[in-house]
Amino acid sequence: MARDQATAWRTVDDLIAQRKPAAYDQAVALLSDLRALHARQGSAADFDRRSGELRTAHRGKPSLMRRFDALGFPNP
């Protein structure tokens, strides 16, 4: 995944766009992997920014927000 982070972020967007609980679960699992990867690379601030942008863009999806909250994703 380290080589293709851009694809992983696009996949997260695509999964969220499906507006289905199972897709939200997959998106959040992928985001967890991305968070760990960013932490290993010393770019946790980039993950926080990007996941915060996702949270802002999808604020109207309470089921997704609960998943973000459960995993402690940033809330700008």
Distance bins in CASP14 RR format, pairs under 12 A and 6 or more apart:
PFRMAT RR
TARGET T0000
AUTHOR 0000-0000-0000
RMODE 2
METHOD distances of the structure
MODEL  1
1 7 0 0 0 0 1 0 0 0 0 0 0
1 8 1 0 1 0 0 0 0 0 0 0 0
1 9 0 0 0 0 0 1 0 0 0 0 0
1 11 0 0 0 0 0 1 0 0 0 0 0
1 12 0 0 0 0 0 1 0 0 0 0 0
1 30 0 0 0 0 1 0 0 0 0 0 0
1 31 0 0 0 0 0 1 0 0 0 0 0
1 32 0 0 0 0 0 1 0 0 0 0 0
1 33 1 0 0 1 0 0 0 0 0 0 0
1 34 1 0 0 1 0 0 0 0 0 0 0
1 35 0 0 0 0 0 1 0 0 0 0 0
1 36 0 0 0 0 1 0 0 0 0 0 0
1 37 1 0 1 0 0 0 0 0 0 0 0
1 38 0 0 0 0 0 1 0 0 0 0 0
1 40 0 0 0 0 0 1 0 0 0 0 0
1 41 0 0 0 0 0 1 0 0 0 0 0
2 8 0 0 0 0 1 0 0 0 0 0 0
2 33 0 0 0 0 0 1 0 0 0 0 0
2 34 0 0 0 0 0 1 0 0 0 0 0
2 36 0 0 0 0 0 1 0 0 0 0 0
2 37 1 0 0 1 0 0 0 0 0 0 0
2 38 0 0 0 0 0 1 0 0 0 0 0
2 40 0 0 0 0 1 0 0 0 0 0 0
2 41 1 0 0 1 0 0 0 0 0 0 0
2 43 0 0 0 0 0 1 0 0 0 0 0
3 37 0 0 0 0 0 1 0 0 0 0 0
3 41 0 0 0 0 0 1 0 0 0 0 0
4 10 0 0 0 0 1 0 0 0 0 0 0
4 11 0 0 0 0 1 0 0 0 0 0 0
4 30 0 0 0 0 0 1 0 0 0 0 0
4 33 0 0 0 0 0 1 0 0 0 0 0
4 34 0 0 0 0 0 1 0 0 0 0 0
4 37 0 0 0 0 0 1 0 0 0 0 0
5 11 0 0 0 0 0 1 0 0 0 0 0
5 12 0 0 0 0 0 1 0 0 0 0 0
5 30 0 0 0 0 0 1 0 0 0 0 0
5 31 0 0 0 0 0 1 0 0 0 0 0
5 33 0 0 0 0 0 1 0 0 0 0 0
5 34 1 0 0 1 0 0 0 0 0 0 0
5 35 0 0 0 0 0 1 0 0 0 0 0
5 36 0 0 0 0 0 1 0 0 0 0 0
5 37 1 0 0 1 0 0 0 0 0 0 0
5 38 0 0 0 0 1 0 0 0 0 0 0
5 40 0 0 0 0 0 1 0 0 0 0 0
5 41 0 0 0 0 1 0 0 0 0 0 0
5 43 0 0 0 0 1 0 0 0 0 0 0
5 46 0 0 0 0 1 0 0 0 0 0 0
5 47 0 0 0 0 1 0 0 0 0 0 0
5 50 0 0 0 0 1 0 0 0 0 0 0
6 12 0 0 0 0 0 1 0 0 0 0 0
6 13 0 0 0 0 0 1 0 0 0 0 0
6 34 0 0 0 0 0 1 0 0 0 0 0
6 50 0 0 0 0 0 1 0 0 0 0 0
7 13 0 0 0 0 0 1 0 0 0 0 0
7 14 0 0 0 0 0 1 0 0 0 0 0
7 30 0 0 0 0 0 1 0 0 0 0 0
7 34 0 0 0 0 0 1 0 0 0 0 0
8 14 0 0 0 0 0 1 0 0 0 0 0
8 15 0 0 0 0 0 1 0 0 0 0 0
8 26 0 0 0 0 0 1 0 0 0 0 0
8 27 0 0 0 0 0 1 0 0 0 0 0
8 29 0 0 0 0 0 1 0 0 0 0 0
8 30 1 0 0 1 0 0 0 0 0 0 0
8 31 0 0 0 0 1 0 0 0 0 0 0
8 32 0 0 0 0 0 1 0 0 0 0 0
8 33 1 0 0 1 0 0 0 0 0 0 0
8 34 1 0 1 0 0 0 0 0 0 0 0
8 35 0 0 0 0 0 1 0 0 0 0 0
8 36 0 0 0 0 0 1 0 0 0 0 0
8 37 0 0 0 0 1 0 0 0 0 0 0
8 38 0 0 0 0 0 1 0 0 0 0 0
8 47 0 0 0 0 0 1 0 0 0 0 0
8 50 0 0 0 0 0 1 0 0 0 0 0
9 15 0 0 0 0 0 1 0 0 0 0 0
9 16 0 0 0 0 0 1 0 0 0 0 0
9 27 0 0 0 0 0 1 0 0 0 0 0
9 30 0 0 0 0 1 0 0 0 0 0 0
9 31 0 0 0 0 1 0 0 0 0 0 0
9 33 0 0 0 0 0 1 0 0 0 0 0
9 34 1 0 0 1 0 0 0 0 0 0 0
9 35 0 0 0 0 0 1 0 0 0 0 0
9 37 0 0 0 0 0 1 0 0 0 0 0
9 38 0 0 0 0 0 1 0 0 0 0 0
9 46 0 0 0 0 0 1 0 0 0 0 0
9 47 0 0 0 0 1 0 0 0 0 0 0
9 49 0 0 0 0 0 1 0 0 0 0 0
9 50 1 0 0 1 0 0 0 0 0 0 0
9 51 0 0 0 0 1 0 0 0 0 0 0
9 53 0 0 0 0 0 1 0 0 0 0 0
9 54 0 0 0 0 1 0 0 0 0 0 0
10 16 0 0 0 0 0 1 0 0 0 0 0
10 17 0 0 0 0 0 1 0 0 0 0 0
10 27 0 0 0 0 0 1 0 0 0 0 0
10 30 0 0 0 0 0 1 0 0 0 0 0
10 34 0 0 0 0 0 1 0 0 0 0 0
10 50 0 0 0 0 0 1 0 0 0 0 0
11 17 0 0 0 0 0 1 0 0 0 0 0
11 18 0 0 0 0 0 1 0 0 0 0 0
11 23 0 0 0 0 0 1 0 0 0 0 0
11 26 0 0 0 0 1 0 0 0 0 0 0
11 27 1 0 0 1 0 0 0 0 0 0 0
11 29 0 0 0 0 0 1 0 0 0 0 0
11 30 1 0 0 1 0 0 0 0 0 0 0
11 31 0 0 0 0 0 1 0 0 0 0 0
11 33 0 0 0 0 0 1 0 0 0 0 0
11 34 0 0 0 0 1 0 0 0 0 0 0
12 18 0 0 0 0 0 1 0 0 0 0 0
12 23 0 0 0 0 1 0 0 0 0 0 0
12 24 0 0 0 0 0 1 0 0 0 0 0
12 25 0 0 0 0 0 1 0 0 0 0 0
12 26 0 0 0 0 1 0 0 0 0 0 0
12 27 1 0 1 0 0 0 0 0 0 0 0
12 28 0 0 0 0 1 0 0 0 0 0 0
12 29 0 0 0 0 1 0 0 0 0 0 0
12 30 1 0 1 0 0 0 0 0 0 0 0
12 31 1 0 1 0 0 0 0 0 0 0 0
12 32 0 0 0 0 0 1 0 0 0 0 0
12 33 0 0 0 0 0 1 0 0 0 0 0
12 34 1 0 0 1 0 0 0 0 0 0 0
12 35 0 0 0 0 0 1 0 0 0 0 0
12 47 0 0 0 0 0 1 0 0 0 0 0
12 50 0 0 0 0 1 0 0 0 0 0 0
12 51 0 0 0 0 1 0 0 0 0 0 0
12 53 0 0 0 0 0 1 0 0 0 0 0
12 54 1 0 0 1 0 0 0 0 0 0 0
12 55 0 0 0 0 0 1 0 0 0 0 0
12 57 0 0 0 0 0 1 0 0 0 0 0
12 58 0 0 0 0 0 1 0 0 0 0 0
12 64 0 0 0 0 0 1 0 0 0 0 0
12 67 0 0 0 0 0 1 0 0 0 0 0
12 68 0 0 0 0 0 1 0 0 0 0 0
12 73 0 0 0 0 0 1 0 0 0 0 0
13 23 0 0 0 0 0 1 0 0 0 0 0
13 27 0 0 0 0 1 0 0 0 0 0 0
13 30 0 0 0 0 0 1 0 0 0 0 0
13 31 0 0 0 0 0 1 0 0 0 0 0
13 50 0 0 0 0 0 1 0 0 0 0 0
13 51 0 0 0 0 0 1 0 0 0 0 0
13 53 0 0 0 0 0 1 0 0 0 0 0
13 54 1 0 0 1 0 0 0 0 0 0 0
13 57 0 0 0 0 1 0 0 0 0 0 0
13 58 0 0 0 0 1 0 0 0 0 0 0
14 20 0 0 0 0 0 1 0 0 0 0 0
14 23 0 0 0 0 1 0 0 0 0 0 0
14 26 0 0 0 0 1 0 0 0 0 0 0
14 27 0 0 0 0 1 0 0 0 0 0 0
14 30 0 0 0 0 0 1 0 0 0 0 0
15 21 0 0 0 0 0 1 0 0 0 0 0
15 22 0 0 0 0 1 0 0 0 0 0 0
15 23 1 0 1 0 0 0 0 0 0 0 0
15 24 1 0 0 1 0 0 0 0 0 0 0
15 25 0 0 0 0 1 0 0 0 0 0 0
15 26 1 0 1 0 0 0 0 0 0 0 0
15 27 1 1 0 0 0 0 0 0 0 0 0
15 28 0 0 0 0 1 0 0 0 0 0 0
15 29 0 0 0 0 1 0 0 0 0 0 0
15 30 1 0 0 1 0 0 0 0 0 0 0
15 31 0 0 0 0 1 0 0 0 0 0 0
15 54 0 0 0 0 0 1 0 0 0 0 0
15 58 0 0 0 0 0 1 0 0 0 0 0
15 61 0 0 0 0 0 1 0 0 0 0 0
15 64 0 0 0 0 1 0 0 0 0 0 0
15 67 0 0 0 0 0 1 0 0 0 0 0
16 22 0 0 0 0 0 1 0 0 0 0 0
16 23 1 0 0 1 0 0 0 0 0 0 0
16 24 1 0 0 1 0 0 0 0 0 0 0
16 25 0 0 0 0 0 1 0 0 0 0 0
16 26 0 0 0 0 1 0 0 0 0 0 0
16 27 1 0 1 0 0 0 0 0 0 0 0
16 28 0 0 0 0 1 0 0 0 0 0 0
16 30 0 0 0 0 0 1 0 0 0 0 0
16 31 0 0 0 0 1 0 0 0 0 0 0
16 51 0 0 0 0 0 1 0 0 0 0 0
16 53 0 0 0 0 0 1 0 0 0 0 0
16 54 1 0 0 1 0 0 0 0 0 0 0
16 55 0 0 0 0 0 1 0 0 0 0 0
16 57 0 0 0 0 1 0 0 0 0 0 0
16 58 1 0 0 1 0 0 0 0 0 0 0
16 60 0 0 0 0 0 1 0 0 0 0 0
16 61 1 0 0 1 0 0 0 0 0 0 0
16 63 0 0 0 0 0 1 0 0 0 0 0
16 64 1 0 0 1 0 0 0 0 0 0 0
16 65 0 0 0 0 0 1 0 0 0 0 0
16 67 0 0 0 0 0 1 0 0 0 0 0
16 68 0 0 0 0 0 1 0 0 0 0 0
17 23 0 0 0 0 1 0 0 0 0 0 0
17 24 0 0 0 0 0 1 0 0 0 0 0
17 27 0 0 0 0 1 0 0 0 0 0 0
17 54 0 0 0 0 0 1 0 0 0 0 0
17 57 0 0 0 0 0 1 0 0 0 0 0
17 58 0 0 0 0 1 0 0 0 0 0 0
17 61 0 0 0 0 0 1 0 0 0 0 0
17 64 0 0 0 0 0 1 0 0 0 0 0
18 24 0 0 0 0 1 0 0 0 0 0 0
18 25 0 0 0 0 0 1 0 0 0 0 0
18 26 0 0 0 0 1 0 0 0 0 0 0
18 27 0 0 0 0 1 0 0 0 0 0 0
18 58 0 0 0 0 0 1 0 0 0 0 0
18 61 0 0 0 0 0 1 0 0 0 0 0
18 64 0 0 0 0 0 1 0 0 0 0 0
19 27 0 0 0 0 0 1 0 0 0 0 0
19 58 0 0 0 0 1 0 0 0 0 0 0
19 60 0 0 0 0 0 1 0 0 0 0 0
19 61 1 0 0 1 0 0 0 0 0 0 0
19 62 0 0 0 0 0 1 0 0 0 0 0
19 63 0 0 0 0 1 0 0 0 0 0 0
19 64 0 0 0 0 1 0 0 0 0 0 0
20 26 0 0 0 0 1 0 0 0 0 0 0
20 27 0 0 0 0 0 1 0 0 0 0 0
20 61 0 0 0 0 0 1 0 0 0 0 0
20 63 0 0 0 0 1 0 0 0 0 0 0
20 64 0 0 0 0 0 1 0 0 0 0 0
21 27 0 0 0 0 0 1 0 0 0 0 0
21 28 0 0 0 0 0 1 0 0 0 0 0
21 61 0 0 0 0 0 1 0 0 0 0 0
21 62 0 0 0 0 0 1 0 0 0 0 0
21 63 1 0 0 1 0 0 0 0 0 0 0
21 64 0 0 0 0 1 0 0 0 0 0 0
21 66 0 0 0 0 0 1 0 0 0 0 0
21 67 0 0 0 0 1 0 0 0 0 0 0
22 28 0 0 0 0 0 1 0 0 0 0 0
22 29 0 0 0 0 0 1 0 0 0 0 0
22 63 0 0 0 0 0 1 0 0 0 0 0
22 67 0 0 0 0 0 1 0 0 0 0 0
23 29 0 0 0 0 0 1 0 0 0 0 0
23 30 0 0 0 0 0 1 0 0 0 0 0
23 61 0 0 0 0 0 1 0 0 0 0 0
23 63 0 0 0 0 0 1 0 0 0 0 0
23 64 0 0 0 0 1 0 0 0 0 0 0
23 67 0 0 0 0 0 1 0 0 0 0 0
24 30 0 0 0 0 0 1 0 0 0 0 0
24 31 0 0 0 0 0 1 0 0 0 0 0
24 54 0 0 0 0 0 1 0 0 0 0 0
24 58 0 0 0 0 1 0 0 0 0 0 0
24 61 1 0 0 1 0 0 0 0 0 0 0
24 62 0 0 0 0 0 1 0 0 0 0 0
24 63 1 0 0 1 0 0 0 0 0 0 0
24 64 1 0 1 0 0 0 0 0 0 0 0
24 65 0 0 0 0 1 0 0 0 0 0 0
24 66 0 0 0 0 1 0 0 0 0 0 0
24 67 1 0 1 0 0 0 0 0 0 0 0
24 68 0 0 0 0 1 0 0 0 0 0 0
24 70 0 0 0 0 0 1 0 0 0 0 0
24 71 0 0 0 0 0 1 0 0 0 0 0
25 31 0 0 0 0 0 1 0 0 0 0 0
25 32 0 0 0 0 0 1 0 0 0 0 0
25 63 0 0 0 0 1 0 0 0 0 0 0
25 64 0 0 0 0 1 0 0 0 0 0 0
25 66 0 0 0 0 0 1 0 0 0 0 0
25 67 1 0 0 1 0 0 0 0 0 0 0
25 68 0 0 0 0 0 1 0 0 0 0 0
25 70 0 0 0 0 0 1 0 0 0 0 0
25 71 0 0 0 0 0 1 0 0 0 0 0
26 32 0 0 0 0 0 1 0 0 0 0 0
26 33 0 0 0 0 0 1 0 0 0 0 0
26 64 0 0 0 0 0 1 0 0 0 0 0
26 67 0 0 0 0 0 1 0 0 0 0 0
27 33 0 0 0 0 0 1 0 0 0 0 0
27 34 0 0 0 0 0 1 0 0 0 0 0
27 51 0 0 0 0 0 1 0 0 0 0 0
27 54 0 0 0 0 1 0 0 0 0 0 0
27 58 0 0 0 0 1 0 0 0 0 0 0
27 61 0 0 0 0 0 1 0 0 0 0 0
27 63 0 0 0 0 0 1 0 0 0 0 0
27 64 1 0 0 1 0 0 0 0 0 0 0
27 67 0 0 0 0 1 0 0 0 0 0 0
27 68 0 0 0 0 1 0 0 0 0 0 0
27 71 0 0 0 0 0 1 0 0 0 0 0
27 73 0 0 0 0 0 1 0 0 0 0 0
28 34 0 0 0 0 0 1 0 0 0 0 0
28 35 0 0 0 0 0 1 0 0 0 0 0
28 51 0 0 0 0 0 1 0 0 0 0 0
28 54 0 0 0 0 0 1 0 0 0 0 0
28 55 0 0 0 0 0 1 0 0 0 0 0
28 58 0 0 0 0 0 1 0 0 0 0 0
28 61 0 0 0 0 0 1 0 0 0 0 0
28 63 0 0 0 0 0 1 0 0 0 0 0
28 64 1 0 0 1 0 0 0 0 0 0 0
28 65 0 0 0 0 0 1 0 0 0 0 0
28 66 0 0 0 0 1 0 0 0 0 0 0
28 67 1 0 1 0 0 0 0 0 0 0 0
28 68 1 0 0 1 0 0 0 0 0 0 0
28 69 0 0 0 0 0 1 0 0 0 0 0
28 70 0 0 0 0 1 0 0 0 0 0 0
28 71 1 0 0 1 0 0 0 0 0 0 0
28 72 0 0 0 0 0 1 0 0 0 0 0
28 73 0 0 0 0 1 0 0 0 0 0 0
29 35 0 0 0 0 0 1 0 0 0 0 0
29 36 0 0 0 0 0 1 0 0 0 0 0
29 67 0 0 0 0 1 0 0 0 0 0 0
29 70 0 0 0 0 0 1 0 0 0 0 0
29 71 0 0 0 0 1 0 0 0 0 0 0
30 36 0 0 0 0 0 1 0 0 0 0 0
30 37 0 0 0 0 0 1 0 0 0 0 0
30 51 0 0 0 0 0 1 0 0 0 0 0
30 54 0 0 0 0 0 1 0 0 0 0 0
30 67 0 0 0 0 0 1 0 0 0 0 0
30 71 0 0 0 0 0 1 0 0 0 0 0
31 37 0 0 0 0 0 1 0 0 0 0 0
31 38 0 0 0 0 0 1 0 0 0 0 0
31 47 0 0 0 0 1 0 0 0 0 0 0
31 48 0 0 0 0 0 1 0 0 0 0 0
31 50 0 0 0 0 1 0 0 0 0 0 0
31 51 1 0 0 1 0 0 0 0 0 0 0
31 52 0 0 0 0 0 1 0 0 0 0 0
31 54 1 0 0 1 0 0 0 0 0 0 0
31 55 0 0 0 0 0 1 0 0 0 0 0
31 58 0 0 0 0 0 1 0 0 0 0 0
31 64 0 0 0 0 0 1 0 0 0 0 0
31 67 0 0 0 0 1 0 0 0 0 0 0
31 68 0 0 0 0 1 0 0 0 0 0 0
31 70 0 0 0 0 0 1 0 0 0 0 0
31 71 1 0 0 1 0 0 0 0 0 0 0
31 72 0 0 0 0 0 1 0 0 0 0 0
31 73 1 0 0 1 0 0 0 0 0 0 0
31 74 0 0 0 0 0 1 0 0 0 0 0
32 38 0 0 0 0 0 1 0 0 0 0 0
32 39 0 0 0 0 0 1 0 0 0 0 0
32 47 0 0 0 0 0 1 0 0 0 0 0
32 51 0 0 0 0 0 1 0 0 0 0 0
32 67 0 0 0 0 0 1 0 0 0 0 0
32 68 0 0 0 0 0 1 0 0 0 0 0
32 70 0 0 0 0 0 1 0 0 0 0 0
32 71 1 0 0 1 0 0 0 0 0 0 0
32 72 0 0 0 0 1 0 0 0 0 0 0
32 73 0 0 0 0 1 0 0 0 0 0 0
33 39 0 0 0 0 0 1 0 0 0 0 0
33 40 0 0 0 0 0 1 0 0 0 0 0
33 47 0 0 0 0 0 1 0 0 0 0 0
33 71 0 0 0 0 0 1 0 0 0 0 0
34 40 0 0 0 0 0 1 0 0 0 0 0
34 41 0 0 0 0 0 1 0 0 0 0 0
34 43 0 0 0 0 0 1 0 0 0 0 0
34 44 0 0 0 0 0 1 0 0 0 0 0
34 46 0 0 0 0 1 0 0 0 0 0 0
34 47 1 0 0 1 0 0 0 0 0 0 0
34 48 0 0 0 0 0 1 0 0 0 0 0
34 50 0 0 0 0 1 0 0 0 0 0 0
34 51 0 0 0 0 1 0 0 0 0 0 0
34 54 0 0 0 0 0 1 0 0 0 0 0
34 71 0 0 0 0 0 1 0 0 0 0 0
34 73 0 0 0 0 0 1 0 0 0 0 0
35 41 0 0 0 0 0 1 0 0 0 0 0
35 42 0 0 0 0 0 1 0 0 0 0 0
35 43 0 0 0 0 0 1 0 0 0 0 0
35 44 1 0 0 1 0 0 0 0 0 0 0
35 45 0 0 0 0 0 1 0 0 0 0 0
35 46 0 0 0 0 0 1 0 0 0 0 0
35 47 1 0 1 0 0 0 0 0 0 0 0
35 48 0 0 0 0 1 0 0 0 0 0 0
35 50 0 0 0 0 1 0 0 0 0 0 0
35 51 1 0 0 1 0 0 0 0 0 0 0
35 52 0 0 0 0 0 1 0 0 0 0 0
35 54 0 0 0 0 0 1 0 0 0 0 0
35 68 0 0 0 0 0 1 0 0 0 0 0
35 71 0 0 0 0 1 0 0 0 0 0 0
35 72 0 0 0 0 1 0 0 0 0 0 0
35 73 1 0 0 1 0 0 0 0 0 0 0
35 74 0 0 0 0 1 0 0 0 0 0 0
36 42 0 0 0 0 0 1 0 0 0 0 0
36 43 0 0 0 0 0 1 0 0 0 0 0
36 44 0 0 0 0 1 0 0 0 0 0 0
36 47 0 0 0 0 1 0 0 0 0 0 0
36 71 0 0 0 0 0 1 0 0 0 0 0
37 43 0 0 0 0 1 0 0 0 0 0 0
37 44 0 0 0 0 0 1 0 0 0 0 0
37 46 0 0 0 0 0 1 0 0 0 0 0
37 47 0 0 0 0 1 0 0 0 0 0 0
37 50 0 0 0 0 0 1 0 0 0 0 0
38 44 1 0 1 0 0 0 0 0 0 0 0
38 45 0 0 0 0 1 0 0 0 0 0 0
38 46 1 0 1 0 0 0 0 0 0 0 0
38 47 1 1 0 0 0 0 0 0 0 0 0
38 48 0 0 0 0 1 0 0 0 0 0 0
38 49 0 0 0 0 0 1 0 0 0 0 0
38 50 0 0 0 0 1 0 0 0 0 0 0
38 51 0 0 0 0 1 0 0 0 0 0 0
38 73 0 0 0 0 0 1 0 0 0 0 0
38 74 0 0 0 0 0 1 0 0 0 0 0
39 45 0 0 0 0 0 1 0 0 0 0 0
39 46 0 0 0 0 0 1 0 0 0 0 0
39 47 1 0 0 1 0 0 0 0 0 0 0
39 48 0 0 0 0 0 1 0 0 0 0 0
40 47 0 0 0 0 0 1 0 0 0 0 0
41 47 0 0 0 0 1 0 0 0 0 0 0
42 48 0 0 0 0 0 1 0 0 0 0 0
43 49 0 0 0 0 1 0 0 0 0 0 0
43 50 0 0 0 0 1 0 0 0 0 0 0
44 50 0 0 0 0 0 1 0 0 0 0 0
44 51 0 0 0 0 0 1 0 0 0 0 0
44 73 0 0 0 0 0 1 0 0 0 0 0
44 74 0 0 0 0 1 0 0 0 0 0 0
45 51 0 0 0 0 0 1 0 0 0 0 0
45 52 0 0 0 0 0 1 0 0 0 0 0
45 74 0 0 0 0 1 0 0 0 0 0 0
46 52 0 0 0 0 0 1 0 0 0 0 0
46 53 0 0 0 0 0 1 0 0 0 0 0
46 74 0 0 0 0 0 1 0 0 0 0 0
47 53 0 0 0 0 0 1 0 0 0 0 0
47 54 0 0 0 0 0 1 0 0 0 0 0
47 71 0 0 0 0 0 1 0 0 0 0 0
47 72 0 0 0 0 0 1 0 0 0 0 0
47 73 0 0 0 0 1 0 0 0 0 0 0
47 74 0 0 0 0 1 0 0 0 0 0 0
48 54 0 0 0 0 0 1 0 0 0 0 0
48 55 0 0 0 0 0 1 0 0 0 0 0
48 72 0 0 0 0 0 1 0 0 0 0 0
48 73 0 0 0 0 1 0 0 0 0 0 0
48 74 1 0 1 0 0 0 0 0 0 0 0
48 75 0 0 0 0 0 1 0 0 0 0 0
48 76 0 0 0 0 1 0 0 0 0 0 0
49 55 0 0 0 0 0 1 0 0 0 0 0
49 56 0 0 0 0 0 1 0 0 0 0 0
49 73 0 0 0 0 0 1 0 0 0 0 0
49 74 0 0 0 0 1 0 0 0 0 0 0
49 76 0 0 0 0 1 0 0 0 0 0 0
50 56 0 0 0 0 0 1 0 0 0 0 0
50 57 0 0 0 0 0 1 0 0 0 0 0
50 73 0 0 0 0 0 1 0 0 0 0 0
50 74 0 0 0 0 1 0 0 0 0 0 0
50 76 0 0 0 0 0 1 0 0 0 0 0
51 57 0 0 0 0 0 1 0 0 0 0 0
51 58 0 0 0 0 0 1 0 0 0 0 0
51 64 0 0 0 0 0 1 0 0 0 0 0
51 65 0 0 0 0 0 1 0 0 0 0 0
51 67 0 0 0 0 0 1 0 0 0 0 0
51 68 1 0 0 1 0 0 0 0 0 0 0
51 69 0 0 0 0 0 1 0 0 0 0 0
51 71 0 0 0 0 1 0 0 0 0 0 0
51 72 0 0 0 0 1 0 0 0 0 0 0
51 73 1 0 1 0 0 0 0 0 0 0 0
51 74 1 0 1 0 0 0 0 0 0 0 0
51 75 0 0 0 0 1 0 0 0 0 0 0
51 76 0 0 0 0 1 0 0 0 0 0 0
52 58 0 0 0 0 1 0 0 0 0 0 0
52 59 0 0 0 0 0 1 0 0 0 0 0
52 65 0 0 0 0 0 1 0 0 0 0 0
52 68 0 0 0 0 1 0 0 0 0 0 0
52 72 0 0 0 0 0 1 0 0 0 0 0
52 73 1 0 0 1 0 0 0 0 0 0 0
52 74 1 0 1 0 0 0 0 0 0 0 0
52 75 1 0 0 1 0 0 0 0 0 0 0
52 76 1 0 1 0 0 0 0 0 0 0 0
53 59 0 0 0 0 0 1 0 0 0 0 0
53 73 0 0 0 0 0 1 0 0 0 0 0
53 74 0 0 0 0 1 0 0 0 0 0 0
53 75 0 0 0 0 0 1 0 0 0 0 0
53 76 0 0 0 0 1 0 0 0 0 0 0
54 60 0 0 0 0 0 1 0 0 0 0 0
54 61 0 0 0 0 0 1 0 0 0 0 0
54 64 0 0 0 0 1 0 0 0 0 0 0
54 65 0 0 0 0 0 1 0 0 0 0 0
54 67 0 0 0 0 0 1 0 0 0 0 0
54 68 1 0 0 1 0 0 0 0 0 0 0
54 73 0 0 0 0 1 0 0 0 0 0 0
54 74 0 0 0 0 1 0 0 0 0 0 0
54 75 0 0 0 0 0 1 0 0 0 0 0
54 76 0 0 0 0 0 1 0 0 0 0 0
55 61 0 0 0 0 1 0 0 0 0 0 0
55 62 0 0 0 0 0 1 0 0 0 0 0
55 64 0 0 0 0 1 0 0 0 0 0 0
55 65 1 0 0 1 0 0 0 0 0 0 0
55 66 0 0 0 0 0 1 0 0 0 0 0
55 67 0 0 0 0 0 1 0 0 0 0 0
55 68 1 0 1 0 0 0 0 0 0 0 0
55 69 0 0 0 0 1 0 0 0 0 0 0
55 71 0 0 0 0 0 1 0 0 0 0 0
55 72 0 0 0 0 0 1 0 0 0 0 0
55 73 1 0 0 1 0 0 0 0 0 0 0
55 74 1 0 0 1 0 0 0 0 0 0 0
55 75 1 0 0 1 0 0 0 0 0 0 0
55 76 1 0 0 1 0 0 0 0 0 0 0
56 65 0 0 0 0 0 1 0 0 0 0 0
56 68 0 0 0 0 0 1 0 0 0 0 0
56 73 0 0 0 0 0 1 0 0 0 0 0
56 74 0 0 0 0 0 1 0 0 0 0 0
56 75 0 0 0 0 1 0 0 0 0 0 0
56 76 1 0 0 1 0 0 0 0 0 0 0
57 64 0 0 0 0 0 1 0 0 0 0 0
57 65 0 0 0 0 0 1 0 0 0 0 0
57 68 0 0 0 0 0 1 0 0 0 0 0
57 76 0 0 0 0 0 1 0 0 0 0 0
58 64 1 0 1 0 0 0 0 0 0 0 0
58 65 1 0 0 1 0 0 0 0 0 0 0
58 66 0 0 0 0 0 1 0 0 0 0 0
58 67 0 0 0 0 0 1 0 0 0 0 0
58 68 0 0 0 0 1 0 0 0 0 0 0
58 73 0 0 0 0 0 1 0 0 0 0 0
59 65 1 0 0 1 0 0 0 0 0 0 0
59 68 0 0 0 0 0 1 0 0 0 0 0
59 75 0 0 0 0 1 0 0 0 0 0 0
59 76 0 0 0 0 0 1 0 0 0 0 0
60 66 0 0 0 0 0 1 0 0 0 0 0
60 68 0 0 0 0 0 1 0 0 0 0 0
61 67 0 0 0 0 1 0 0 0 0 0 0
61 68 0 0 0 0 1 0 0 0 0 0 0
62 68 0 0 0 0 0 1 0 0 0 0 0
62 69 0 0 0 0 0 1 0 0 0 0 0
63 69 0 0 0 0 0 1 0 0 0 0 0
63 70 0 0 0 0 0 1 0 0 0 0 0
64 70 0 0 0 0 0 1 0 0 0 0 0
64 71 0 0 0 0 0 1 0 0 0 0 0
64 73 0 0 0 0 0 1 0 0 0 0 0
65 71 0 0 0 0 0 1 0 0 0 0 0
65 72 0 0 0 0 0 1 0 0 0 0 0
65 73 0 0 0 0 1 0 0 0 0 0 0
65 75 0 0 0 0 1 0 0 0 0 0 0
66 72 0 0 0 0 0 1 0 0 0 0 0
66 73 0 0 0 0 0 1 0 0 0 0 0
67 73 0 0 0 0 1 0 0 0 0 0 0
68 74 0 0 0 0 1 0 0 0 0 0 0
68 75 1 0 0 1 0 0 0 0 0 0 0
68 76 0 0 0 0 0 1 0 0 0 0 0
69 75 1 0 0 1 0 0 0 0 0 0 0
END
